Amino acid sequence: MKKKRIVLPTDFSNNSWNAIAYALTLFKNIPCDFFILNAYQVGASGLSTKMAGANDTRLYNLIKEQSERDLQRELEKIKGFDKNPEHTFKTRSIMDTLVSAIGKTVYKEEIDFIVMGTKGASGLKEVFMGSNTYKVINEIDFCPIIAVPDDYKADGKLDSMLLATGYEHLFENYELRPLLNLAENFNAKLWIAHVGGLDELTAEQKASRETLERRLKSINYEFVEVEKDISVNNSIQKLVDEDRGIDMIIMINQDHSFFERLTREPVIKKVSFNTKVPFLVVHLFE
């Protein structure tokens, strides 16, 4: 089995550790190379004097040393938690924005998944885009991302996954590969949820559904039609609440998706803030 390559961003918070623990538990029996990444920035003083430059250099050195020390402590904690000899761990201390540091690492190291924590938000907090995870989902469109709610406790099982879709395009093998890999590795059942009735589907959506059936022959799957609640996000969350067996929500992210055209609702954003189970986002390369 080819080793999975996974980035685990951390700011050394409980939220970050919970996502790391989730990844280590989920992939406990799968050979993996993990990259523990901390991004930091040094604020520019705005002064052009030599003294200001020297101060910035000293500050940079202090922050870099602190990042490397904290990464070493995190690595020791991880090695106490994870005993799989087929797991390797590398630390990355990078001076950059979080999104840029993750993006460069994904590209350079040929990463399969990014796994990071997400804190819930409501009301005005959503307006201010407080979640780093949502920024990563929104801006890194070349790697699957698993967002882990900060109070979600992993048990290492992945028995049931929910793919929420509007049948908005013809599914390609490459975009389904991350969820097919998970389903095959864990012998998980995939539920394909469409919000709305079958009688409302256009000819293009029917073709998309038929394509999906052909692509999923290697796994156990079932279609389910969901009546629309107040919003698509509410409908998805309600389905998860009604069936506690669902271990992961999956969505394919594309610009101007069917959901967003239909409802003017930023569904990926809403789900990333409100999900109670891990949320896998796979991007459509257009």
N, C-alpha and C positions, 0 to 999 in steps of 0.2 A: 504493500500500500504506500502510495506517494505521501510524503510528509505534508501535513497542512502547515501553512505559514500564517501566523496570526499576530496582529498588532494589538497590544494592550496599553492604551494611553492611561497615564495616571497623574493626578495632582496630589497624590498621597492622602486623599480624603477617604472616609469610610465608604462613600459612594463609589469611588474608583476601585477600592479593594473588593467591594461586593461584586463588581463586574469581572474583576480578575478571578475571584473565587468561582464565579459562574463558569467562566471559560475553562478553567482548569478542571472543574467537575464535569462539565459537558463533554470535553474532549479527553477525559481521563484514560480511555482505552484506545485512543487514536494517536499514532506518532505525530508529533508537532514540534515546530520551531516557533517559540514565542519571542516577540520583541517588546520589551517593557519600555515605553517611551514617555519621557517627560520633556515638555516644551516650556521655555521661559523666555522672557524678554527683558531687556535693560532699557529703562526710560531715558530718552535723550535729554540732556540738560538744556539744549538750545543755545549754549554758549560756545564760542569758537576759540576760547583761550586754551593754552597748553594745559593749564591747571584743570580746566573742565574735562579735557580729553583724558588726563591722567586719572581723574576721579571716576570717569566712566569706565576706564580700564580696570581700576580696582574694584568697582561695583560689579562689573562683568565677571571678574575672577571669583569674587565672593559668591555670587549667585550660581555660577557654574559649579564651584566646589560643593555648595549646599545641595544642588540638584544631584550631583554624582554620589554624595554621601547618602542622600535619601533613597536614591535608586538602589544602592548597595543594601540598605536596610530592607527595602521592599523585596529584593532578590532573596535575601536570607529568609524572610517570612514566607515567600513562595516555596522555597526549597524545603521548608518545614512542613508545608501543606501538601506538596505534590511529590510523590515518590516514584513516578513513572520514569524508568531509565530511558525511555524513548522520547522523553520531553527534553528539549534544550532551551536555554534561556539566554537572551542577549539584551543588554541595557543600551538605551539610546538617550543621551542628554543633548538636546538640540536647542540652540538659541534661534527662535522663530515663533511665529504664531502657531497655535495648535493645529489649525487646518493645514497650513503649509508644511509643518513638520511631519504630520501624518501622511499627507499626499506624497512628499518626497520619499518617505520610507516605504510606502506601498509600491511606488514605482520602482525604486532601487532594489527592493528585496522580493519582488513578485509575490505580494501578499494575497492570501485567499480570503481572509475575513478581518475586519476591524471589530473588536468587541469593547464597548465602553458603557459606562453608567449614564442614566438619565434621571434627572429630578423632575417630578411632576410640577406643573404650573397651572394656574387658573386665572381667569379674569385678566387684569392688566398685565400680569407677569408675562403672559403669552405675547402681548403686544411688543414688549421690549426684547423678545427673543433671548431670554436669559439662558437658554440651554446650549452649551457647547456642542452637545451631541447633535442637536438639530442643525447647527451650523455645518457640522461635518457631513451629515446626511445630505444637506442642501448643496454643498460645494464639492464634495468628493464623489464624483459620479462614475468612478472606474473601479470600485471595489465594493463588495457586499458589506453591509454594516449591521451588526447586532447590537441594538440598544437594550440595556438591562435596567428595569426599574430599580430604584435604590432600596426598596424593601423586599425584593424578590429573592427567595432562597432556593438555590439549586439543589436538586436531588440526583442529578446525573442522568435523568430519564428524558427522553424526547419521544413520547408515544404518539402524540397527536398534534398536527400543525394545521393552521388555518390560513389559506391563501385567499385574501380578499381582492376581487378583481371586477372590473367593469367590462371585461372582454374587449378592451379598447384597441387591440392590435393583434396581429398573428404572432403567437409566441414562438421564439426561436430557442434552439437547444442551449445556446450559450447563456441566455438569461435564466433559464430554468435549472442550469447545472448546479448552482449552489444549493437550491432546495432539494433537488434530486439526490445530490450527494448526502445531505443530512438524512433524508427519508430512507435511503438505502443503508447508510451506516447504522442507523438506529432502528431500522425496521418500523418506521413511524407511518401512521396513516395521515394522508393529506386530505383535508376538507377544503373544497373550493367553493367559496361563498360569493354569491352575486346578490347585491342589494337591489331588489326589484323583481318583477315577474318575468318568466320566460316569454310570455306573450308580448312583452315590450321590446324584445331584442330586435335589432336591425339585422339585415342580411349579413353585414360585416361582422357583427357580434356573434351571430350563429356560426360563421366560418371560424372565428377565433376560438369558440368553445370546442368545435370539432377538432381543430388543430391541437388544442390542449389535450384532448382525450388521446390523440395519437402519440403525443410527446410523453405521456405519463404511464405508458404501458408497463414500465419496469417496477412500478410501486403500487401500493394499495391506496386508492383514492375514492372520493365520493363527492358528488355535487350537492350543494344545498342552496336553496333560494331563501333570501332573508327579506322580510318586509321592512321597508324603510321606516325608521324611527324619526325623531326630530332631525337627526343628521346621520350621514354615513358613519361617522366616528361612533355615535351613540349606538347605531345598529351593530357595529362590529364589537364594541365593548359588551353590549347586551348578550350577544352570542357567546362570548367568552365567559360571562357571568353565569349563563344558563348551563354551560357545559364546562365544568371545572377541569375536565381532562385535557383541555387545550393547553399545550406547553409553549407555543410560539405563534405569533401572528406574522404573516409574510405579505409584503406588497411589492409590486414592480413599480418603480418610480419613473415617470416620464413627464416632460413638460406638457401642460394642458391635458391631463389625463381625462378619461371619461367622467370620473367622479367629479373632478373640478369644473369641467364644462357644464355638467348637469346641475351642480349644486352651488357653484362658486365657493365651495368649502375647501380650504387647504387640508385635505384629508391626512396626508403624510405627517404634516406638522401636528395636527390634532391628536393623531394616534401616538406619535412619539412622546407627546406631553402626558397623555392620559392612560397609556396601556398599563395593565396590571401583570402582563407576562412579557417575556422578551420579544422584541420586534425586529425582524429581519427585513432590511430594505435592499432590494436588488435593483440596480439602475438599468434602464434601457439605453443602449448605445444608439444614438440616432445620427 
